[in-house]
Amino acid sequence: MMPGKELTYSNIVKRLLDMVPEFEAANHDEIIEAADFPNWVFGLLTSFVVDEYRKGSTGSGTSFDKALRFLEEAMGAKDIEVQNLVWVSFLENLHIAGKDFEAIKARLGPRLRATLKKIV
């Protein structure tokens, strides 16, 4: 990662929208309302990831793949608030996947899976 490009709590929403523009397109109005509330944005992201999985759009380079790669990177951030955001607002809400939970869990990177083990 380039200097000045570290994920921080203050830049995480912008970085997410840059990495996964399809997420912004699908949730534009809600994101505008929630821009100052990263927890709300990451709750929306959870629903987006589940929806993308259910559409079958999960290959390399898809919005599902980009979102999971972004979340994995965020779990490795030096900013503990970023890690907590992913933990509380994404991983703790992933249960909304219902019958698809295990399949989505299998697609998570190692940091996300390790953190999820602490929850379930």
TARABEL-V667987 format. One record per backbone hydrogen bond with DSSP energy under -1.0 kcal/mol. CO is the residue of the C=O (numbers start at 1). NH is the residue of the N-H. E is the energy in kcal/mol with one decimal. If there is no record, write none. Layout:
co->CO nh->NH e->E
co->CO nh->NH e->E
This chain:
co->2 nh->5 e->-2.0
co->8 nh->12 e->-1.3
co->11 nh->15 e->-2.5
co->12 nh->16 e->-2.5
co->13 nh->17 e->-2.5
co->14 nh->18 e->-2.1
co->15 nh->19 e->-2.1
co->16 nh->20 e->-2.7
co->20 nh->23 e->-1.3
co->20 nh->24 e->-1.0
co->21 nh->25 e->-2.3
co->22 nh->26 e->-2.1
co->23 nh->27 e->-1.2
co->27 nh->31 e->-2.7
co->28 nh->32 e->-2.2
co->29 nh->33 e->-1.9
co->30 nh->34 e->-1.9
co->34 nh->37 e->-3.0
co->37 nh->40 e->-1.1
co->37 nh->41 e->-1.8
co->38 nh->42 e->-2.7
co->39 nh->43 e->-1.5
co->40 nh->44 e->-2.2
co->41 nh->45 e->-2.1
co->42 nh->46 e->-1.7
co->43 nh->47 e->-1.6
co->44 nh->48 e->-2.4
co->45 nh->49 e->-2.8
co->46 nh->50 e->-2.2
co->47 nh->51 e->-2.6
co->48 nh->52 e->-2.7
co->49 nh->53 e->-2.3
co->50 nh->54 e->-2.3
co->51 nh->55 e->-1.5
co->52 nh->57 e->-1.7
co->53 nh->56 e->-1.4
co->56 nh->58 e->-1.4
co->59 nh->62 e->-2.0
co->62 nh->66 e->-2.8
co->63 nh->67 e->-2.5
co->64 nh->68 e->-2.3
co->65 nh->69 e->-2.4
co->66 nh->70 e->-2.4
co->67 nh->71 e->-2.6
co->68 nh->72 e->-2.2
co->69 nh->73 e->-2.2
co->70 nh->74 e->-2.5
co->71 nh->75 e->-1.9
co->73 nh->76 e->-1.2
co->74 nh->77 e->-1.6
co->79 nh->82 e->-1.1
co->79 nh->83 e->-1.5
co->80 nh->84 e->-2.7
co->81 nh->85 e->-2.1
co->82 nh->86 e->-2.1
co->83 nh->87 e->-2.4
co->84 nh->88 e->-3.2
co->85 nh->89 e->-2.6
co->86 nh->90 e->-1.4
co->86 nh->91 e->-2.5
co->87 nh->92 e->-2.2
co->90 nh->93 e->-1.0
co->91 nh->94 e->-1.0
co->93 nh->96 e->-2.1
co->94 nh->97 e->-2.3
co->95 nh->98 e->-2.3
co->97 nh->100 e->-2.5
co->98 nh->101 e->-2.0
co->100 nh->104 e->-2.4
co->101 nh->105 e->-3.0
co->102 nh->106 e->-1.9
co->104 nh->107 e->-1.3
co->105 nh->108 e->-1.3
co->109 nh->113 e->-2.6
co->110 nh->114 e->-2.3
co->111 nh->115 e->-2.2
co->112 nh->116 e->-2.6
co->113 nh->117 e->-1.9
co->115 nh->118 e->-1.1
co->116 nh->119 e->-1.3
co->116 nh->120 e->-2.5
